Amino acid sequence: IEGPLMIVAGAGSGKTKVLTTRIAHLMANGVDAFNILALTFTNKAAQEMRERAKSLIGKPAKDLTICTFHALGVHILRQDGEVLGLKQNFSILDSDDVFGIIRDAGAGADTATARAWQWKISSWKNIGLNSETALAQAQTDEDRSVALLMARYEERLSAYQSVDFDDLIRLPVELFRNHEQVRDKWQRRLRYLLVDEYQDTNTCQYELVKLLVSGLGKKPM
Protein backbone atom coordinates (compact mmCIF):
# COMPACT_ATOMS: atom_id res chain seq x y z
CA ILE A 1 0.00 0.00 0.00
CA GLU A 2 3.05 2.31 -0.08
CA GLY A 3 4.66 4.04 -3.04
CA PRO A 4 3.40 5.13 -6.46
CA LEU A 5 1.40 2.89 -8.79
CA MET A 6 0.22 3.58 -12.33
CA ILE A 7 -2.40 1.51 -14.12
CA VAL A 8 -2.59 1.69 -17.93
CA ALA A 9 -5.64 0.02 -19.46
CA GLY A 10 -8.27 0.59 -22.12
CA ALA A 11 -11.75 1.99 -21.72
CA GLY A 12 -14.22 -0.31 -19.97
CA SER A 13 -11.54 -2.63 -18.63
CA GLY A 14 -12.20 -1.91 -14.95
CA LYS A 15 -9.86 0.92 -13.90
CA THR A 16 -12.50 2.51 -11.68
CA LYS A 17 -13.17 -0.84 -10.02
CA VAL A 18 -9.45 -1.20 -9.34
CA LEU A 19 -9.36 2.30 -7.86
CA THR A 20 -12.29 1.78 -5.50
CA THR A 21 -11.10 -1.71 -4.53
CA ARG A 22 -7.70 -0.20 -3.73
CA ILE A 23 -9.42 2.30 -1.41
CA ALA A 24 -11.11 -0.60 0.37
CA HIS A 25 -7.75 -2.41 0.57
CA LEU A 26 -6.07 0.66 2.07
CA MET A 27 -8.73 0.89 4.75
CA ALA A 28 -8.54 -2.85 5.45
CA ASN A 29 -4.85 -2.29 6.14
CA GLY A 30 -5.47 0.42 8.72
CA VAL A 31 -5.52 3.60 6.62
CA ASP A 32 -8.04 6.15 7.91
CA ALA A 33 -10.65 7.21 5.34
CA PHE A 34 -9.96 10.81 6.40
CA ASN A 35 -6.47 10.52 4.87
CA ILE A 36 -7.59 9.22 1.45
CA LEU A 37 -8.26 11.43 -1.57
CA ALA A 38 -9.59 10.21 -4.93
CA LEU A 39 -9.69 12.75 -7.77
CA THR A 40 -11.50 12.62 -11.08
CA PHE A 41 -12.62 15.03 -13.78
CA THR A 42 -16.42 15.05 -13.77
CA ASN A 43 -19.11 15.21 -11.11
CA LYS A 44 -20.72 12.11 -12.65
CA ALA A 45 -17.51 10.09 -12.31
CA ALA A 46 -17.00 11.29 -8.74
CA GLN A 47 -20.57 10.32 -7.79
CA GLU A 48 -20.15 6.87 -9.34
CA MET A 49 -16.88 6.41 -7.46
CA ARG A 50 -18.51 7.41 -4.16
CA GLU A 51 -21.35 4.95 -4.71
CA ARG A 52 -18.95 2.11 -5.52
CA ALA A 53 -16.80 2.92 -2.49
CA LYS A 54 -19.85 2.95 -0.24
CA SER A 55 -20.97 -0.45 -1.53
CA LEU A 56 -17.51 -1.86 -0.71
CA ILE A 57 -16.84 -0.09 2.58
CA GLY A 58 -20.18 0.94 4.02
CA LYS A 59 -20.60 3.88 6.39
CA PRO A 60 -16.88 4.72 6.76
CA ALA A 61 -16.94 5.78 3.07
CA LYS A 62 -18.53 9.07 4.17
CA ASP A 63 -15.14 10.17 5.51
CA LEU A 64 -13.41 9.68 2.14
CA THR A 65 -12.67 12.69 -0.05
CA ILE A 66 -13.81 11.68 -3.54
CA CYS A 67 -14.30 14.66 -5.83
CA THR A 68 -13.23 16.52 -8.95
CA PHE A 69 -10.07 18.62 -9.07
CA HIS A 70 -12.19 21.76 -9.01
CA ALA A 71 -14.25 20.62 -6.02
CA LEU A 72 -11.01 19.96 -4.14
CA GLY A 73 -9.88 23.47 -5.05
CA VAL A 74 -13.10 24.92 -3.63
CA HIS A 75 -12.58 22.92 -0.42
CA ILE A 76 -9.00 24.18 -0.04
CA LEU A 77 -9.87 27.81 -0.77
CA ARG A 78 -12.91 27.84 1.53
CA GLN A 79 -10.64 26.73 4.37
CA ASP A 80 -7.42 28.60 3.64
CA GLY A 81 -8.15 31.16 0.92
CA GLU A 82 -7.96 34.00 3.45
CA VAL A 83 -4.17 33.68 3.20
CA LEU A 84 -4.59 34.90 -0.41
CA GLY A 85 -7.09 37.60 0.54
CA LEU A 86 -10.22 35.57 -0.25
CA LYS A 87 -13.15 35.61 2.12
CA GLN A 88 -14.69 32.24 2.95
CA ASN A 89 -17.89 33.06 1.07
CA PHE A 90 -16.18 34.02 -2.21
CA SER A 91 -18.22 33.61 -5.39
CA ILE A 92 -17.41 31.31 -8.31
CA LEU A 93 -18.08 32.90 -11.70
CA ASP A 94 -19.42 30.96 -14.65
CA SER A 95 -18.18 31.42 -18.22
CA ASP A 96 -20.73 34.10 -19.09
CA ASP A 97 -19.83 36.15 -16.00
CA VAL A 98 -16.15 35.91 -16.90
CA PHE A 99 -16.86 36.98 -20.48
CA GLY A 100 -18.79 40.02 -19.29
CA ILE A 101 -16.04 41.18 -16.93
CA ILE A 102 -13.30 40.65 -19.51
CA ARG A 103 -15.28 42.47 -22.18
CA ASP A 104 -15.90 45.36 -19.79
CA ALA A 105 -12.20 45.44 -18.80
CA GLY A 106 -11.39 45.61 -22.51
CA ALA A 107 -13.58 48.68 -23.04
CA GLY A 108 -16.48 46.84 -24.62
CA ALA A 109 -14.65 44.86 -27.30
CA ASP A 110 -16.66 42.90 -29.85
CA THR A 111 -17.78 39.39 -28.95
CA ALA A 112 -15.19 37.47 -30.98
CA THR A 113 -12.30 39.49 -29.58
CA ALA A 114 -13.49 39.20 -25.99
CA ARG A 115 -13.94 35.42 -26.37
CA ALA A 116 -10.40 35.15 -27.75
CA TRP A 117 -9.10 37.09 -24.72
CA GLN A 118 -11.10 34.83 -22.40
CA TRP A 119 -9.64 31.72 -24.01
CA LYS A 120 -6.10 33.11 -23.84
CA ILE A 121 -6.40 34.04 -20.15
CA SER A 122 -7.86 30.61 -19.38
CA SER A 123 -5.02 28.86 -21.20
CA TRP A 124 -2.47 30.88 -19.24
CA LYS A 125 -4.12 30.04 -15.94
CA ASN A 126 -4.14 26.34 -16.85
CA ILE A 127 -0.35 26.41 -17.07
CA GLY A 128 -0.11 28.29 -13.77
CA LEU A 129 0.42 31.86 -15.00
CA ASN A 130 -1.04 35.02 -13.52
CA SER A 131 -0.97 38.43 -15.22
CA GLU A 132 2.48 39.27 -13.88
CA THR A 133 4.13 36.06 -15.07
CA ALA A 134 2.17 36.14 -18.35
CA LEU A 135 3.45 39.66 -19.02
CA ALA A 136 7.03 38.63 -18.20
CA GLN A 137 6.79 35.75 -20.70
CA ALA A 138 4.91 37.62 -23.44
CA GLN A 139 6.60 37.35 -26.85
CA THR A 140 4.30 39.57 -28.90
CA ASP A 141 2.56 42.93 -28.56
CA GLU A 142 -0.77 41.11 -28.60
CA ASP A 143 0.22 38.86 -25.69
CA ARG A 144 1.49 41.87 -23.74
CA SER A 145 -1.84 43.63 -24.32
CA VAL A 146 -3.81 40.59 -23.14
CA ALA A 147 -1.56 40.24 -20.07
CA LEU A 148 -2.31 43.86 -19.13
CA LEU A 149 -6.01 43.16 -19.67
CA MET A 150 -5.64 40.09 -17.44
CA ALA A 151 -4.26 42.34 -14.68
CA ARG A 152 -7.40 44.50 -14.88
CA TYR A 153 -9.53 41.36 -14.85
CA GLU A 154 -7.72 40.11 -11.72
CA GLU A 155 -8.33 43.46 -10.01
CA ARG A 156 -12.05 43.15 -10.67
CA LEU A 157 -12.15 39.57 -9.37
CA SER A 158 -10.41 40.69 -6.20
CA ALA A 159 -12.82 43.61 -5.75
CA TYR A 160 -15.81 41.30 -6.26
CA GLN A 161 -14.34 38.60 -3.96
CA SER A 162 -14.78 36.17 -6.85
CA VAL A 163 -12.81 33.49 -8.67
CA ASP A 164 -13.27 31.84 -12.03
CA PHE A 165 -13.23 28.11 -12.74
CA ASP A 166 -9.51 28.08 -13.62
CA ASP A 167 -8.64 29.81 -10.33
CA LEU A 168 -10.00 26.81 -8.45
CA ILE A 169 -6.84 24.95 -9.47
CA ARG A 170 -4.35 27.80 -9.97
CA LEU A 171 -4.94 29.47 -6.60
CA PRO A 172 -4.45 26.30 -4.49
CA VAL A 173 -1.20 25.73 -6.40
CA GLU A 174 -0.13 29.31 -5.59
CA LEU A 175 -1.21 28.79 -1.98
CA PHE A 176 0.79 25.58 -1.57
CA ARG A 177 3.88 26.97 -3.31
CA ASN A 178 4.08 30.13 -1.23
CA HIS A 179 2.68 29.11 2.16
CA GLU A 180 4.47 26.12 3.62
CA GLN A 181 2.30 25.89 6.73
CA VAL A 182 -0.88 25.53 4.66
CA ARG A 183 0.77 23.04 2.30
CA ASP A 184 2.03 21.01 5.28
CA LYS A 185 -1.49 20.83 6.75
CA TRP A 186 -3.02 19.45 3.55
CA GLN A 187 -0.13 17.04 2.95
CA ARG A 188 -0.68 15.54 6.41
CA ARG A 189 -4.43 15.42 5.84
CA LEU A 190 -4.47 13.82 2.34
CA ARG A 191 -1.80 11.14 2.42
CA TYR A 192 -3.15 8.56 -0.04
CA LEU A 193 -3.91 10.10 -3.41
CA LEU A 194 -5.62 8.26 -6.26
CA VAL A 195 -6.23 10.01 -9.59
CA ASP A 196 -8.65 8.65 -12.18
CA GLU A 197 -7.72 9.35 -15.84
CA TYR A 198 -4.40 10.86 -14.73
CA GLN A 199 -3.25 11.29 -18.33
CA ASP A 200 -5.85 14.05 -18.75
CA THR A 201 -4.33 16.37 -16.13
CA ASN A 202 -3.22 19.77 -17.37
CA THR A 203 -0.10 21.55 -16.13
CA CYS A 204 -1.80 23.19 -13.16
CA GLN A 205 -3.58 20.01 -12.05
CA TYR A 206 -0.29 18.12 -12.29
CA GLU A 207 1.39 20.75 -10.11
CA LEU A 208 -1.38 20.44 -7.52
CA VAL A 209 -0.92 16.67 -7.37
CA LYS A 210 2.86 17.06 -7.13
CA LEU A 211 2.58 19.56 -4.27
CA LEU A 212 0.21 17.29 -2.35
CA VAL A 213 2.38 14.15 -2.62
CA SER A 214 5.69 15.89 -1.85
CA GLY A 215 5.07 15.57 1.89
CA LEU A 216 4.32 11.86 2.15
CA GLY A 217 7.13 11.31 4.64
CA LYS A 218 5.29 13.36 7.26
CA LYS A 219 3.09 11.96 9.98
CA PRO A 220 -0.63 12.11 9.17
CA MET A 221 -3.16 14.29 10.95
C-alpha positions as CSV (number, residue, x, y, z in Angstrom):
1,I,0.0,0.0,0.0
2,E,3.1,2.3,-0.1
3,G,4.7,4.0,-3.0
4,P,3.4,5.1,-6.5
5,L,1.4,2.9,-8.8
6,M,0.2,3.6,-12.3
7,I,-2.4,1.5,-14.1
8,V,-2.6,1.7,-17.9
9,A,-5.6,0.0,-19.5
10,G,-8.3,0.6,-22.1
11,A,-11.8,2.0,-21.7
12,G,-14.2,-0.3,-20.0
13,S,-11.5,-2.6,-18.6
14,G,-12.2,-1.9,-15.0
15,K,-9.9,0.9,-13.9
16,T,-12.5,2.5,-11.7
17,K,-13.2,-0.8,-10.0
18,V,-9.5,-1.2,-9.3
19,L,-9.4,2.3,-7.9
20,T,-12.3,1.8,-5.5
21,T,-11.1,-1.7,-4.5
22,R,-7.7,-0.2,-3.7
23,I,-9.4,2.3,-1.4
24,A,-11.1,-0.6,0.4
25,H,-7.7,-2.4,0.6
26,L,-6.1,0.7,2.1
27,M,-8.7,0.9,4.7
28,A,-8.5,-2.9,5.5
29,N,-4.8,-2.3,6.1
30,G,-5.5,0.4,8.7
31,V,-5.5,3.6,6.6
32,D,-8.0,6.2,7.9
33,A,-10.6,7.2,5.3
34,F,-10.0,10.8,6.4
35,N,-6.5,10.5,4.9
36,I,-7.6,9.2,1.4
37,L,-8.3,11.4,-1.6
38,A,-9.6,10.2,-4.9
39,L,-9.7,12.7,-7.8
40,T,-11.5,12.6,-11.1
41,F,-12.6,15.0,-13.8
42,T,-16.4,15.1,-13.8
43,N,-19.1,15.2,-11.1
44,K,-20.7,12.1,-12.6
45,A,-17.5,10.1,-12.3
46,A,-17.0,11.3,-8.7
47,Q,-20.6,10.3,-7.8
48,E,-20.1,6.9,-9.3
49,M,-16.9,6.4,-7.5
50,R,-18.5,7.4,-4.2
51,E,-21.3,4.9,-4.7
52,R,-18.9,2.1,-5.5
53,A,-16.8,2.9,-2.5
54,K,-19.9,3.0,-0.2
55,S,-21.0,-0.5,-1.5
56,L,-17.5,-1.9,-0.7
57,I,-16.8,-0.1,2.6
58,G,-20.2,0.9,4.0
59,K,-20.6,3.9,6.4
60,P,-16.9,4.7,6.8
61,A,-16.9,5.8,3.1
62,K,-18.5,9.1,4.2
63,D,-15.1,10.2,5.5
64,L,-13.4,9.7,2.1
65,T,-12.7,12.7,0.0
66,I,-13.8,11.7,-3.5
67,C,-14.3,14.7,-5.8
68,T,-13.2,16.5,-8.9
69,F,-10.1,18.6,-9.1
70,H,-12.2,21.8,-9.0
71,A,-14.2,20.6,-6.0
72,L,-11.0,20.0,-4.1
73,G,-9.9,23.5,-5.1
74,V,-13.1,24.9,-3.6
75,H,-12.6,22.9,-0.4
76,I,-9.0,24.2,0.0
77,L,-9.9,27.8,-0.8
78,R,-12.9,27.8,1.5
79,Q,-10.6,26.7,4.4
80,D,-7.4,28.6,3.6
81,G,-8.1,31.2,0.9
82,E,-8.0,34.0,3.4
83,V,-4.2,33.7,3.2
84,L,-4.6,34.9,-0.4
85,G,-7.1,37.6,0.5
86,L,-10.2,35.6,-0.2
87,K,-13.2,35.6,2.1
88,Q,-14.7,32.2,2.9
89,N,-17.9,33.1,1.1
90,F,-16.2,34.0,-2.2
91,S,-18.2,33.6,-5.4
92,I,-17.4,31.3,-8.3
93,L,-18.1,32.9,-11.7
94,D,-19.4,31.0,-14.7
95,S,-18.2,31.4,-18.2
96,D,-20.7,34.1,-19.1
97,D,-19.8,36.2,-16.0
98,V,-16.2,35.9,-16.9
99,F,-16.9,37.0,-20.5
100,G,-18.8,40.0,-19.3
101,I,-16.0,41.2,-16.9
102,I,-13.3,40.7,-19.5
103,R,-15.3,42.5,-22.2
104,D,-15.9,45.4,-19.8
105,A,-12.2,45.4,-18.8
106,G,-11.4,45.6,-22.5
107,A,-13.6,48.7,-23.0
108,G,-16.5,46.8,-24.6
109,A,-14.7,44.9,-27.3
110,D,-16.7,42.9,-29.8
111,T,-17.8,39.4,-28.9
112,A,-15.2,37.5,-31.0
113,T,-12.3,39.5,-29.6
114,A,-13.5,39.2,-26.0
115,R,-13.9,35.4,-26.4
116,A,-10.4,35.2,-27.7
117,W,-9.1,37.1,-24.7
118,Q,-11.1,34.8,-22.4
119,W,-9.6,31.7,-24.0
120,K,-6.1,33.1,-23.8
121,I,-6.4,34.0,-20.2
122,S,-7.9,30.6,-19.4
123,S,-5.0,28.9,-21.2
124,W,-2.5,30.9,-19.2
125,K,-4.1,30.0,-15.9
126,N,-4.1,26.3,-16.9
127,I,-0.3,26.4,-17.1
128,G,-0.1,28.3,-13.8
129,L,0.4,31.9,-15.0
130,N,-1.0,35.0,-13.5
131,S,-1.0,38.4,-15.2
132,E,2.5,39.3,-13.9
133,T,4.1,36.1,-15.1
134,A,2.2,36.1,-18.3
135,L,3.5,39.7,-19.0
136,A,7.0,38.6,-18.2
137,Q,6.8,35.7,-20.7
138,A,4.9,37.6,-23.4
139,Q,6.6,37.4,-26.8
140,T,4.3,39.6,-28.9
141,D,2.6,42.9,-28.6
142,E,-0.8,41.1,-28.6
143,D,0.2,38.9,-25.7
144,R,1.5,41.9,-23.7
145,S,-1.8,43.6,-24.3
146,V,-3.8,40.6,-23.1
147,A,-1.6,40.2,-20.1
148,L,-2.3,43.9,-19.1
149,L,-6.0,43.2,-19.7
150,M,-5.6,40.1,-17.4
151,A,-4.3,42.3,-14.7
152,R,-7.4,44.5,-14.9
153,Y,-9.5,41.4,-14.8
154,E,-7.7,40.1,-11.7
155,E,-8.3,43.5,-10.0
156,R,-12.0,43.2,-10.7
157,L,-12.2,39.6,-9.4
158,S,-10.4,40.7,-6.2
159,A,-12.8,43.6,-5.7
160,Y,-15.8,41.3,-6.3
161,Q,-14.3,38.6,-4.0
162,S,-14.8,36.2,-6.8
163,V,-12.8,33.5,-8.7
164,D,-13.3,31.8,-12.0
165,F,-13.2,28.1,-12.7
166,D,-9.5,28.1,-13.6
167,D,-8.6,29.8,-10.3
168,L,-10.0,26.8,-8.4
169,I,-6.8,24.9,-9.5
170,R,-4.4,27.8,-10.0
171,L,-4.9,29.5,-6.6
172,P,-4.5,26.3,-4.5
173,V,-1.2,25.7,-6.4
174,E,-0.1,29.3,-5.6
175,L,-1.2,28.8,-2.0
176,F,0.8,25.6,-1.6
177,R,3.9,27.0,-3.3
178,N,4.1,30.1,-1.2
179,H,2.7,29.1,2.2
180,E,4.5,26.1,3.6
181,Q,2.3,25.9,6.7
182,V,-0.9,25.5,4.7
183,R,0.8,23.0,2.3
184,D,2.0,21.0,5.3
185,K,-1.5,20.8,6.8
186,W,-3.0,19.4,3.5
187,Q,-0.1,17.0,2.9
188,R,-0.7,15.5,6.4
189,R,-4.4,15.4,5.8
190,L,-4.5,13.8,2.3
191,R,-1.8,11.1,2.4
192,Y,-3.2,8.6,0.0
193,L,-3.9,10.1,-3.4
194,L,-5.6,8.3,-6.3
195,V,-6.2,10.0,-9.6
196,D,-8.7,8.7,-12.2
197,E,-7.7,9.4,-15.8
198,Y,-4.4,10.9,-14.7
199,Q,-3.2,11.3,-18.3
200,D,-5.8,14.1,-18.7
201,T,-4.3,16.4,-16.1
202,N,-3.2,19.8,-17.4
203,T,-0.1,21.6,-16.1
204,C,-1.8,23.2,-13.2
205,Q,-3.6,20.0,-12.1
206,Y,-0.3,18.1,-12.3
207,E,1.4,20.8,-10.1
208,L,-1.4,20.4,-7.5
209,V,-0.9,16.7,-7.4
210,K,2.9,17.1,-7.1
211,L,2.6,19.6,-4.3
212,L,0.2,17.3,-2.3
213,V,2.4,14.2,-2.6
214,S,5.7,15.9,-1.9
215,G,5.1,15.6,1.9
216,L,4.3,11.9,2.1
217,G,7.1,11.3,4.6
218,K,5.3,13.4,7.3
219,K,3.1,12.0,10.0
220,P,-0.6,12.1,9.2
221,M,-3.2,14.3,10.9
